[in-house]
Amino acid sequence: MITRTLKNMPVLRASGLVALLLAASLPVRAEDAIDPDAAKVLAQMQAYLGGLKSFTVKYDSDFDVLSPAGEKLKFLSSGDIAVQRPGQLHVTRKGTFADVNLVLDGKQLTLLGTGLNAYVQVPATSIDQAVDVVRDQIGFPAPGADLIVSKPFDLDATDVISGSHVGMTTIGGQPAHHLAFRGAKADWQIWVKDGDQPLPLRYVITSKWTTGAPEYSLRLSDWNVAPKDDPAAFTFTPPAGAKLISEIVISDTGEITGTGE
């Protein structure tokens, strides 16, 4: 488990699932060429997705956790993401163990552990800042964080050695480009919808430095690139009896299991 103290917001060493998710964000120098077709499709997706003022999307995710006995277990979760750039965000995540709400209202970021009925709050004024806080300081694995920042999948800040356009496929009846990228510590693949709305439909990270090569997979559906304005979606109201805390304990499954106090 990982304990995060929110008072001083230290950056602590990540382990397990958190290390896997952070691995794809470690910059390395590219040694091999990236396929021009892969670079073109990724650039189109970056420009389109990064240029959206607002959007909503549903997701399903799964990730591998190795038990002490070496058994690989796959944990599933799903939720919704709502974005209103530059400073409003709402993410829900519910799975076997985790039931979490994350709300950014433009001034502060709130992370609520529904099962624990406790929440933490830290200052944040932009989505990019909130992602940095969640990943690097709180240590919570945020689904789709690479998609919601102002420059999605920035190759200059990502572990990428080479990349290729694997080919065309179909996801949910939609034609999609299958792109594969290799890194020093993690490989990742992304499937991008073909056409004038090049949206990501699936994303997979495979760790290369963790025993058993665990994977994190994200499937995206029901994209709405012109949602109705809903200020209430980005306003946090504490549930009855909810406790404001300064420390959280996060398990390898992404569950907030205690206050750490």
C-alpha positions in Angstrom: 0.0 0.0 0.0 1.0 3.6 -0.5 0.5 6.4 2.0 0.2 9.9 0.7 0.3 12.9 3.1 -1.5 15.9 1.6 -0.3 18.5 4.1 3.2 18.8 2.6 2.4 16.9 -0.6 5.7 14.9 -0.8 6.5 12.9 -3.9 7.0 9.4 -2.7 8.3 6.2 -4.5 5.6 4.5 -6.4 5.1 0.7 -6.5 2.9 -1.9 -8.1 0.2 -0.6 -10.3 1.3 3.0 -9.8 4.8 2.3 -11.1 3.3 0.6 -14.1 1.1 3.6 -15.0 3.9 6.1 -14.4 6.4 4.1 -16.5 4.8 5.4 -19.8 5.4 9.0 -18.7 9.2 8.7 -18.3 11.1 10.6 -21.1 13.9 8.8 -22.9 15.8 9.7 -26.0 14.4 8.1 -29.2 16.9 5.8 -30.9 14.9 4.4 -33.7 12.6 6.2 -36.3 8.9 6.5 -35.7 6.9 5.3 -38.6 5.7 8.5 -40.4 2.2 7.0 -40.8 2.0 6.4 -37.0 3.3 9.9 -36.3 0.7 11.4 -38.6 -2.2 9.6 -37.1 -1.0 10.4 -33.5 -0.5 14.1 -34.4 -4.0 14.3 -35.9 -5.5 12.8 -32.7 -3.4 15.1 -30.5 -4.6 18.2 -32.5 -8.2 17.2 -32.5 -8.5 15.9 -28.9 -6.3 18.7 -27.5 -8.4 21.3 -29.4 -11.7 20.3 -27.9 -13.1 22.8 -25.4 -15.2 20.2 -23.7 -16.1 16.5 -24.0 -17.6 13.5 -22.2 -16.7 9.9 -22.6 -17.3 6.6 -20.9 -14.5 4.1 -20.2 -13.9 0.5 -19.1 -10.5 -0.3 -17.7 -8.6 -3.4 -16.5 -5.2 -3.9 -15.0 -3.1 -6.7 -13.8 -1.9 -7.2 -10.2 0.5 -10.0 -9.2 -0.3 -11.7 -5.9 2.5 -12.7 -3.5 2.2 -16.2 -4.9 2.8 -15.0 -8.5 -0.8 -15.3 -9.6 -1.8 -12.6 -12.1 -5.2 -11.1 -11.3 -7.1 -8.8 -13.6 -9.1 -6.0 -11.9 -11.9 -4.3 -13.8 -13.5 -0.9 -13.4 -15.5 1.6 -15.3 -16.7 5.2 -15.2 -17.2 8.5 -16.8 -15.0 11.4 -17.7 -16.2 15.0 -18.2 -13.8 17.8 -19.3 -14.4 21.5 -19.5 -11.0 23.1 -20.4 -9.0 24.6 -19.0 -9.9 24.0 -15.3 -12.9 21.8 -14.8 -12.9 18.0 -14.6 -15.0 15.2 -13.2 -14.0 11.5 -13.2 -15.8 8.6 -11.7 -14.3 5.1 -11.2 -16.1 2.1 -9.9 -14.8 -1.5 -9.7 -14.5 -4.5 -7.5 -12.8 -2.5 -4.8 -12.5 1.1 -5.9 -15.4 3.6 -5.9 -13.9 7.0 -6.4 -15.0 10.5 -7.5 -12.6 13.1 -8.6 -13.8 16.7 -9.1 -11.8 19.8 -10.3 -13.8 23.0 -10.0 -11.1 25.4 -11.3 -9.8 26.2 -7.8 -9.3 23.0 -6.0 -9.1 19.3 -6.7 -11.2 16.9 -4.6 -10.7 13.1 -4.4 -13.5 11.2 -2.7 -13.3 7.6 -1.5 -17.0 6.7 -1.6 -16.6 3.5 0.4 -14.6 5.2 3.1 -16.8 8.3 2.9 -13.8 10.5 3.2 -12.1 13.0 0.8 -9.0 15.0 0.3 -8.7 18.5 -1.3 -5.6 20.2 -2.8 -5.3 23.5 -4.7 -5.4 23.1 -8.5 -6.5 25.6 -11.2 -6.0 23.6 -14.4 -6.5 20.1 -15.6 -2.8 19.7 -16.4 -1.9 20.7 -12.9 -4.6 18.4 -11.4 -3.1 15.4 -13.4 0.4 16.2 -12.1 -1.0 16.3 -8.5 -3.0 13.1 -8.8 -0.2 11.1 -10.5 3.0 12.4 -8.9 2.0 13.6 -5.5 -1.1 11.7 -4.4 0.0 8.6 -6.4 -3.6 7.7 -7.5 -3.8 5.8 -10.9 -6.0 8.2 -12.9 -7.7 6.5 -15.9 -7.2 8.3 -19.2 -5.0 11.0 -17.7 -2.9 11.1 -21.0 -6.1 11.9 -22.9 -7.4 14.9 -20.9 -4.2 17.0 -20.7 -3.8 20.0 -23.0 -1.3 18.0 -25.2 -2.4 14.4 -25.3 0.3 11.8 -25.6 3.2 14.3 -25.9 6.0 12.2 -27.4 8.6 14.7 -26.1 7.6 13.7 -22.5 6.8 10.0 -23.0 8.9 6.9 -22.9 9.2 6.2 -26.7 12.0 4.6 -28.6 10.1 3.6 -31.8 6.6 3.5 -33.2 4.7 1.9 -36.0 1.3 1.9 -37.8 0.3 -1.8 -37.3 -2.7 -1.5 -39.7 -6.4 -0.9 -39.8 -9.0 -2.7 -37.7 -12.5 -2.3 -36.4 -13.6 -1.4 -32.9 -17.3 -1.2 -32.1 -18.1 -1.1 -35.8 -15.8 1.8 -36.3 -12.6 1.7 -38.5 -9.6 2.4 -36.5 -5.8 2.9 -36.9 -3.8 0.5 -34.7 -0.6 2.2 -33.5 2.2 0.6 -31.4 5.0 2.3 -29.6 8.0 0.9 -27.8 9.7 2.4 -24.8 12.6 1.6 -22.5 10.4 0.6 -19.6 6.9 0.2 -21.1 5.3 -0.5 -24.5 2.0 1.1 -25.4 -0.6 0.8 -28.1 -3.4 3.0 -29.1 -6.3 2.6 -31.5 -7.5 5.8 -33.1 -10.8 6.3 -34.9 -10.5 6.9 -38.6 -12.1 9.9 -40.2 -12.6 13.6 -39.3 -12.9 12.8 -35.6 -9.7 11.0 -34.8 -10.6 10.0 -31.2 -8.9 7.3 -29.2 -10.9 4.1 -28.8 -8.5 1.9 -26.9 -5.2 2.3 -25.0 -2.9 -0.4 -23.6 0.3 -0.1 -21.5 2.5 -3.1 -21.0 5.2 -2.9 -18.3 8.6 -4.4 -19.4 10.4 -4.0 -16.0 7.8 -5.7 -13.7 7.6 -9.4 -13.2 4.8 -11.0 -15.3 4.6 -8.0 -17.7 1.4 -6.6 -16.2 -0.9 -4.5 -18.5 -3.2 -1.6 -18.1 -6.0 -1.4 -20.7 -8.5 1.4 -21.3 -11.5 1.2 -23.7 -13.4 4.4 -24.5 -16.9 4.8 -25.9 -19.9 7.2 -26.2 -17.7 10.2 -27.0 -19.6 13.5 -26.9 -17.5 16.4 -28.2 -20.2 19.0 -27.8 -21.9 18.3 -24.4 -24.4 20.6 -22.8 -23.0 23.0 -20.2 -23.5 21.5 -16.8 -21.8 23.5 -14.0 -23.2 21.1 -11.4 -21.0 18.4 -12.8 -17.9 20.2 -11.7 -19.1 21.2 -8.2 -18.2 19.0 -5.3 -20.8 18.6 -2.5 -19.7 16.3 0.4 -22.0 13.4 1.0 -23.7 13.3 4.4 -21.2 12.4 7.1 -18.2 12.6 4.7 -14.9 13.4 6.5 -12.2 15.8 5.1 -8.8 14.1 5.7 -5.2 15.0 5.1 -3.7 11.6 4.5 -4.8 8.7 2.3 -3.7 5.1 1.9 -4.0 3.7 -1.6 -3.9 0.0 -2.4 -2.4 -1.6 -5.6 -6.0 -1.8 -6.9 -6.4 1.9 -6.7 -8.7 1.8 -3.7 -8.6 4.4 -1.0 -8.4 2.1 2.0 -7.7 4.5 5.0 -6.8 7.9 6.2 -3.2 7.0 7.2 -3.8 8.9 10.4 
